[in-house]
Amino acid sequence: MDHLHTVFLVGFYILIPAVIIYCCYKFPLINKIGPVLLCYIAGITLGNIGILPDNAKTIQDIGSNVAIVLGIPLLLFTINVKTWFKLAGKALLSFTLGSIAVVIIVFIGYMIFKQSIPQAWKIAGMLIGVYTGGTPNLAAIKEALQVDSTTFVIVHTYDTVFSMLYIIFLISIAQRIFLKFLPAFSVVNDEEKNAKTDEDIKLYGDIFTRKYFPHLIIALFLSLLAVAISFGISLIFPQLYQTMIVILALTTVAILFSLSPYVHNLKRTFQFGMYLIYIFCTIVGSMVNVDNLIHINIALLIYVFIAIFGSLLLHGIFCKIFSIDADTYIITSVAGICSPPFVPVVADALHNKYIILSGITTGVIGYAIGNYLGITLGYLMSSL
């Protein structure tokens, strides 16, 4: 029976995105919601109706990791690196402003809640680490600051729930709101302006036909090769840094492959990569357990909420001052708050593949600085 449950779960994760994409094409109203949000909804529904097998956590961890490490190279094979270099400075500035916003908001929250949350400085350190870096930084700072496991699980649960709400906001209405006070994204030359980005992203109907199947097989092989090289490189480094090294190496190897005109011109690789990202969204959605919210620590709940959405607001104010466009603001915010794996998800919702590399690159920088910022500033706050 467990075996049948496992087959059902894997099949659900693989096939539901296809059903959702079909429905988006068939029904314009559903298409307005978008496949990313629908995949999250499908996953959350599956994860909370009580039918997941006992080994679901293992399947979810393996499935989400496989989907993201294979998906990232497939997306990057189509990137125009020359265009990205012209956009990189703005993205780096935006990410820096976002990191500063996180530090300021978390510090303000610490000053408000330090009397009502035990060892609030440790939680502040974890929040700075996770919202400039990612979950690996959260786990590393937990060990470095000796945070007890119960507190860690509560913080991680609230982080997961609010991060999901944050992502849903960004992929639904955020762009329309932010465009009211931030400039629109513009590519840097006429050739890129004329590229049919939106249509390219949505060409899923024929990706597995005989015409494009050889392209996808070659692209998948190259993606597997990039993953193998990246994991090999990561083994040279201490385990604490291996996640960061894998993402960094994977991005670098995929970019190097994309410099080959043959690889860059492989057809439907972007759509193939996005399909894997949709699988990732479905799996991540199914990992959200609403039962964990029954016993709520109000002060801590509010602190995590403020850390995410307060940082988003302050980051937006900074971007307004420095005239940074809405898409760059959104994608670098995602890179910090939610880490690189979520960058392609949001880029697809924004219909802008040109910001993917900027988001992933700044997110990797976040992995690198998250531990330093979280641990150092956590200890500084403990002395206040």
Rosetta blueprint (number, residue, H / E / L):
1 M L
2 D H
3 H H
4 L H
5 H H
6 T H
7 V H
8 F H
9 L H
10 V H
11 G H
12 F H
13 Y H
14 I H
15 L H
16 I H
17 P H
18 A H
19 V H
20 I H
21 I H
22 Y H
23 C H
24 C H
25 Y H
26 K H
27 F L
28 P H
29 L H
30 I H
31 N H
32 K H
33 I H
34 G L
35 P H
36 V H
37 L H
38 L H
39 C H
40 Y H
41 I H
42 A H
43 G H
44 I H
45 T H
46 L H
47 G H
48 N L
49 I L
50 G L
51 I L
52 L L
53 P L
54 D L
55 N L
56 A H
57 K H
58 T H
59 I H
60 Q H
61 D H
62 I H
63 G H
64 S H
65 N H
66 V H
67 A H
68 I H
69 V H
70 L H
71 G H
72 I H
73 P H
74 L H
75 L H
76 L H
77 F L
78 T L
79 I L
80 N L
81 V H
82 K H
83 T H
84 W H
85 F H
86 K H
87 L H
88 A H
89 G H
90 K H
91 A H
92 L H
93 L H
94 S H
95 F H
96 T H
97 L H
98 G H
99 S H
100 I H
101 A H
102 V H
103 V H
104 I H
105 I H
106 V H
107 F H
108 I H
109 G H
110 Y H
111 M H
112 I H
113 F H
114 K L
115 Q L
116 S L
117 I L
118 P L
119 Q L
120 A H
121 W H
122 K H
123 I H
124 A H
125 G H
126 M H
127 L H
128 I H
129 G H
130 V H
131 Y H
132 T H
133 G L
134 G L
135 T H
136 P H
137 N H
138 L H
139 A H
140 A H
141 I H
142 K H
143 E H
144 A H
145 L L
146 Q L
147 V L
148 D L
149 S H
150 T H
151 T H
152 F H
153 V H
154 I H
155 V H
156 H H
157 T H
158 Y H
159 D H
160 T H
161 V H
162 F H
163 S H
164 M H
165 L H
166 Y H
167 I H
168 I H
169 F H
170 L H
171 I H
172 S H
173 I H
174 A H
175 Q H
176 R H
177 I H
178 F H
179 L L
180 K L
181 F L
182 L L
183 P L
184 A L
185 F L
186 S L
187 V L
188 V L
189 N L
190 D H
191 E H
192 E H
193 K H
194 N L
195 A L
196 K L
197 T H
198 D H
199 E H
200 D H
201 I H
202 K L
203 L L
204 Y L
205 G L
206 D L
207 I L
208 F L
209 T L
210 R L
211 K L
212 Y L
213 F H
214 P H
215 H H
216 L H
217 I H
218 I H
219 A H
220 L H
221 F H
222 L H
223 S H
224 L H
225 L H
226 A H
227 V H
228 A H
229 I H
230 S H
231 F H
232 G H
233 I H
234 S H
235 L L
236 I L
237 F L
238 P L
239 Q H
240 L H
241 Y H
242 Q H
243 T H
244 M H
245 I H
246 V H
247 I H
248 L H
249 A H
250 L H
251 T H
252 T H
253 V H
254 A H
255 I H
256 L H
257 F H
258 S H
259 L L
260 S L
261 P H
262 Y H
263 V H
264 H H
265 N L
266 L L
267 K L
268 R L
269 T H
270 F H
271 Q H
272 F H
273 G H
274 M H
275 Y H
276 L H
277 I H
278 Y H
279 I H
280 F H
281 C H
282 T H
283 I H
284 V H
285 G H
286 S H
287 M L
288 V L
289 N L
290 V H
291 D H
292 N H
293 L H
294 I L
295 H L
296 I L
297 N L
298 I H
299 A H
300 L H
301 L H
302 I H
303 Y H
304 V H
305 F H
306 I H
307 A H
308 I H
309 F H
310 G H
311 S H
312 L H
313 L H
314 L H
315 H H
316 G H
317 I H
318 F H
319 C H
320 K H
321 I H
322 F L
323 S L
324 I L
325 D L
326 A H
327 D H
328 T H
329 Y H
330 I H
331 I H
332 T H
333 S H
334 V H
335 A H
336 G H
337 I H
338 C L
339 S L
340 P H
341 P H
342 F H
343 V H
344 P H
345 V H
346 V H
347 A H
348 D H
349 A H
350 L L
351 H L
352 N L
353 K H
354 Y H
355 I H
356 I H
357 L H
358 S H
359 G H
360 I H
361 T H
362 T H
363 G H
364 V H
365 I H
366 G H
367 Y H
368 A H
369 I H
370 G H
371 N H
372 Y H
373 L H
374 G H
375 I H
376 T H
377 L H
378 G H
379 Y H
380 L H
381 M H
382 S H
383 S L
384 L L
